[in-house]
Amino acid sequence: MNVSVVLAAIMLISLVIYSLLGGADYGAGFWDLVCSGPRKQGQRDLIAKAIQPVWETNHIWLILLVVLMFSGFAPAFSAISVALAAPVFLILLGIVLRGSSYVFRAYFTGGVRTQLYWGKIFSISSSLTPLFLGIVIGAISIDNVRMNDGISENGFLRAWFHPFPLVVGVLSLSLFAYLSASYLTVETDDPALQNDFRNRALFSGFVSMLVAFATYVLAGNFALEIRNGLSRAPYVWLVEAGAAIAALVAFQALWSRSYSRARIAAAAQVGLIVIGWSLAQYPYLVRPKLTIFNSASPPNILVDIEIAVALGAVILIPSLVLLLLIFKRDGKSISASVDKRCLKLSPAENSYDACPNF
């Protein structure tokens, strides 16, 4: 097999894993933003306990993806960095704000209002980051990213501020919210909280289906090559069929409250959607000119990169498995982070709006 194809496959694996792990964390931040009702405090407590042990490690896969793109496909990395500088900057800003605000909210020892302030930043940045991630995916799938002597022909706005990338951004956010809600049903034994996130999973899953349909319709006008790619080969049809079957299984499992099965099916659905997009995009990294063949580094460099990835995986994968076994034993998060000052509030103040319990 061509070494550039192998490296592209490794990048795809990284993207799928990041979508399933980091994407669920982004979705959790979105639900943290819109938590409501009499169990608002319990919902946010559950979200915190679910993501606290693992949220930082999930960015490993994004870092790996970026490093592989930079080292193995430099022209494509350059085109994305220049033509899509605005959404890429907003992604990085969102990741930084999300991480720092989460830490400040969790461990800040000053006033409760300051904790609430950082909590809002965490939730908003968690919601906006997947939106811009999807916009970048949508932008490289159409013919707007055009470079001429290192300069974007469409400037810094027209390359991405376009109906198709914007809808793909909404699709990304809705899928991550759906994935996160499905995961959170397994993170607690409280039937009321399980039901809250079950309803959110059903709702966001339905919304993601509507947005996916809108994306397919818009592709006919703005991303015809992607739309044609979804029907050009039998194996692409198999991936699409697998995603549809996984969606049906996930909805049925959520409806019947079989939460463990729903989590697996939702993860399979989102993973297959990402794989389906990559097959439709093949062999392009950035349309309309940059492919995994004409933008690849020399073969000896690609081989060295792949050897380094293989050696790194020997350390990385067992370490991550051990981390999950320690902190996600029996499917529940282990967390002991509680803000003791909440116990000192008056009964009138002892609500989640006054005390985030982080």
C-alpha positions in Angstrom: 0.0 0.0 0.0 1.2 3.5 -0.8 2.8 5.1 2.3 0.9 8.3 1.9 -2.4 6.4 2.0 -1.2 4.6 5.2 -0.4 8.0 6.8 -3.8 9.4 5.7 -5.5 6.3 7.2 -3.7 7.0 10.5 -4.9 10.6 10.4 -8.4 9.4 9.8 -8.2 7.0 12.8 -7.0 10.0 14.9 -9.9 12.1 13.7 -12.5 9.4 14.5 -11.1 8.8 18.0 -11.0 12.5 18.6 -14.6 12.8 17.5 -15.8 10.0 19.8 -13.9 11.2 22.8 -13.1 14.9 22.5 -16.4 15.5 20.6 -18.3 14.0 23.5 -16.5 16.5 25.9 -17.6 19.4 23.7 -21.1 18.1 23.7 -21.0 17.9 27.5 -20.0 21.6 27.6 -23.0 22.4 25.4 -25.3 20.6 27.8 -23.7 22.3 30.7 -24.7 25.6 29.0 -28.4 24.7 28.6 -28.9 22.7 31.8 -32.3 23.5 33.2 -35.1 22.3 35.4 -35.2 21.1 39.0 -32.2 18.8 38.5 -30.0 21.4 36.9 -27.4 21.1 39.7 -27.4 17.3 39.4 -27.0 17.5 35.6 -24.0 19.7 35.9 -22.5 17.7 38.7 -22.8 14.6 36.4 -21.2 16.4 33.5 -18.3 17.5 35.6 -17.7 14.0 37.1 -17.9 12.4 33.7 -15.4 14.6 31.9 -13.0 15.6 34.7 -10.7 12.5 34.7 -10.3 12.4 30.9 -11.1 15.7 29.2 -7.5 16.8 28.9 -6.1 13.6 27.5 -8.6 13.6 24.6 -6.7 16.4 22.8 -3.8 14.0 22.2 -5.6 12.8 19.1 -6.1 16.3 17.7 -2.4 17.0 18.4 -1.4 13.8 16.6 -3.6 14.8 13.6 -2.1 18.2 13.4 1.5 17.0 13.7 0.9 14.3 11.0 -0.6 16.8 8.7 2.2 19.3 9.2 4.9 16.7 8.8 3.4 14.5 6.1 1.3 16.8 4.0 2.8 20.3 4.4 1.1 22.0 1.4 -2.3 21.0 2.7 -1.4 22.1 6.2 -0.3 25.5 4.8 -3.5 25.9 2.7 -5.7 25.3 5.7 -3.6 27.5 8.0 -3.7 30.4 5.6 -7.1 30.3 3.9 -8.9 29.1 7.0 -6.9 31.1 9.5 -10.0 32.7 11.1 -11.9 29.5 12.0 -8.6 27.7 12.9 -7.7 30.6 15.3 -11.2 30.4 16.8 -10.8 26.7 17.3 -7.5 27.1 19.1 -8.9 30.0 21.2 -11.9 27.9 22.1 -9.7 25.0 23.2 -7.5 27.3 25.3 -10.5 29.1 26.9 -12.3 25.9 27.5 -9.4 24.3 29.3 -8.4 27.3 31.4 -11.9 28.2 32.4 -12.6 24.6 33.4 -9.6 24.6 35.7 -10.5 28.0 37.1 -14.1 27.0 37.7 -13.1 23.7 39.4 -10.4 24.9 41.7 -10.9 28.7 42.2 -11.1 29.5 45.9 -12.5 33.0 45.7 -16.1 34.1 45.2 -18.8 31.9 43.8 -19.8 34.5 41.2 -16.3 34.2 39.7 -16.8 30.5 39.4 -20.0 31.0 37.6 -18.3 33.5 35.3 -15.7 30.9 34.4 -18.4 28.2 34.1 -20.1 30.3 31.4 -16.9 30.7 29.5 -16.3 27.0 29.6 -19.8 26.2 28.3 -19.8 28.8 25.6 -16.3 27.9 24.3 -17.2 24.2 24.4 -20.2 24.9 22.2 -18.5 27.2 19.7 -15.3 25.1 19.2 -17.1 22.1 17.5 -19.0 24.6 15.4 -15.8 25.9 13.9 -14.3 22.4 13.7 -17.2 21.5 11.4 -16.8 24.7 9.4 -13.1 23.7 8.6 -14.3 20.2 7.6 -16.9 21.8 5.3 -14.6 24.3 3.9 -12.0 21.8 2.7 -14.8 19.7 1.1 -15.7 22.4 -1.4 -13.6 24.3 -4.0 -13.2 27.6 -2.0 -9.7 26.9 -0.5 -7.6 28.1 -3.4 -4.0 29.2 -2.9 -1.8 31.3 -5.2 1.8 31.8 -4.2 0.9 31.3 -0.5 -2.0 33.7 -0.7 -5.7 32.7 -0.4 -7.5 33.6 -3.6 -10.8 34.0 -1.7 -9.4 36.0 1.2 -9.9 35.1 4.8 -13.7 35.1 4.8 -15.1 33.8 1.6 -13.1 30.6 1.9 -15.2 29.4 4.9 -18.1 31.9 5.4 -20.3 29.9 3.1 -23.6 28.0 3.5 -22.2 24.5 3.2 -19.4 24.9 5.8 -21.7 26.7 8.2 -24.3 23.9 8.0 -21.5 21.3 8.5 -20.5 23.2 11.6 -24.1 22.9 13.0 -24.0 19.2 12.1 -20.8 18.8 14.0 -22.2 20.5 17.1 -25.5 18.5 17.0 -23.6 15.2 16.6 -21.3 15.9 19.5 -24.3 16.9 21.7 -26.1 13.7 20.7 -23.0 11.6 21.4 -22.4 13.3 24.8 -26.0 12.8 25.9 -25.9 9.2 25.0 -22.6 8.7 27.0 -24.0 10.6 30.0 -26.9 8.2 30.4 -24.4 5.5 31.3 -22.4 7.7 33.7 -25.1 7.7 36.5 -27.4 5.3 38.3 -30.0 8.0 39.0 -33.0 7.2 36.9 -34.1 10.8 36.8 -30.8 12.0 35.5 -30.6 9.1 33.0 -34.0 10.1 31.7 -33.0 13.8 31.4 -30.0 12.9 29.2 -32.0 10.2 27.4 -34.5 12.9 26.3 -31.6 15.2 25.3 -30.0 12.4 23.2 -33.3 11.7 21.4 -33.8 15.3 20.7 -30.3 16.1 19.5 -30.2 12.9 17.5 -33.3 13.9 15.7 -31.9 17.4 15.1 -28.7 15.9 13.7 -30.7 13.9 11.3 -32.5 17.0 10.0 -29.2 18.9 9.7 -27.6 15.9 7.9 -30.4 16.0 5.4 -29.9 19.7 4.9 -26.2 19.1 4.4 -26.9 16.5 1.8 -29.3 18.9 -0.1 -26.8 21.8 0.1 -24.0 19.5 -1.2 -25.9 19.2 -4.5 -25.3 22.9 -5.1 -22.0 23.6 -3.3 -20.2 20.3 -2.8 -21.3 18.1 -5.7 -18.1 16.1 -5.7 -18.6 15.1 -2.1 -22.2 14.1 -2.9 -21.1 12.1 -5.8 -18.4 10.5 -3.7 -21.0 9.1 -1.4 -22.5 7.0 -4.2 -19.5 6.2 -6.3 -18.4 2.9 -4.7 -20.1 -0.1 -3.0 -18.0 0.2 0.1 -19.1 3.8 0.6 -22.7 2.6 0.5 -21.8 0.0 3.1 -20.5 2.7 5.4 -23.6 4.8 4.9 -25.8 1.8 5.5 -23.8 1.0 8.7 -24.3 4.5 10.0 -28.1 4.3 9.3 -28.4 1.0 11.1 -26.4 2.3 14.0 -28.7 5.3 14.2 -31.7 3.0 14.3 -30.2 0.8 17.0 -29.2 3.8 19.1 -32.7 5.4 18.9 -34.3 2.1 19.8 -31.9 1.5 22.7 -32.5 5.0 24.0 -36.3 4.5 23.7 -36.1 1.2 25.6 -33.6 2.7 28.1 -30.9 0.2 27.1 -28.2 2.8 27.7 -25.1 0.8 27.3 -26.2 -0.4 23.9 -27.2 3.1 23.0 -23.8 4.5 23.8 -22.1 1.9 21.6 -24.5 2.4 18.7 -24.2 6.2 18.9 -20.4 6.0 18.9 -20.6 3.7 15.9 -22.9 6.0 14.1 -20.8 9.1 14.5 -17.6 7.2 13.7 -19.1 5.8 10.5 -20.3 9.3 9.5 -16.7 10.6 9.8 -15.4 7.6 7.8 -18.1 8.1 5.2 -17.1 11.7 4.7 -13.4 10.7 4.4 -14.2 8.1 1.7 -16.3 10.7 -0.2 -13.4 13.2 0.1 -10.7 10.7 -1.0 -8.1 11.3 -2.4 -8.4 15.0 -1.5 -7.1 16.6 1.7 -8.1 20.1 0.5 -10.3 20.5 -2.5 -9.9 21.3 -5.4 -6.2 20.6 -5.8 -4.4 19.1 -2.9 -4.5 15.3 -2.6 -2.8 12.8 -0.3 -0.5 12.1 -3.3 0.5 15.5 -4.7 0.9 17.1 -1.3 2.8 14.3 0.5 6.3 14.5 1.8 9.0 12.2 0.3 8.3 8.5 0.9 11.3 8.1 3.2 10.0 10.9 5.4 6.5 9.3 5.5 8.0 5.9 6.5 9.9 7.5 9.3 6.8 9.2 10.5 4.8 6.0 10.5 7.5 4.1 12.4 7.5 6.9 15.0 3.7 6.7 15.3 3.9 2.9 15.7 6.5 3.2 18.5 4.5 6.0 20.2 1.4 3.9 20.1 3.1 1.2 22.1 3.3 3.6 25.0 0.2 5.8 24.3 -2.5 3.2 23.9 -1.8 1.1 27.0 -1.5 4.3 29.0 -4.9 5.6 27.8 -6.5 2.2 28.5 -5.1 2.2 32.0 -6.4 5.7 32.5 -9.9 4.7 31.5 -9.8 1.6 33.6 -8.8 3.6 36.7 -11.2 6.5 36.3 -14.1 5.0 34.3 -14.3 1.7 36.2 -17.8 0.1 35.8 -18.8 2.8 33.4 -19.0 5.5 36.1 -16.6 8.4 36.6 -14.6 8.6 39.8 -14.4 12.1 41.1 -14.1 13.6 44.5 -14.1 17.3 43.5 -16.7 19.2 45.6 -16.7 22.8 46.6 -17.2 22.7 50.3 -18.1 26.4 50.5 -21.5 25.4 49.1 -22.4 23.9 52.4 -22.0 27.3 54.1 -24.5 29.1 51.9 -27.9 30.0 53.2 -30.9 27.9 52.2 -32.0 30.6 49.8 -28.6 30.6 48.1 -28.1 26.9 48.1 -28.9 26.3 44.4 -26.7 25.6 41.5 -26.9 29.1 40.2 -25.2 30.2 43.5 -22.9 27.2 43.9 -21.6 25.2 40.9 -20.3 22.3 43.1 -16.9 22.2 41.3 
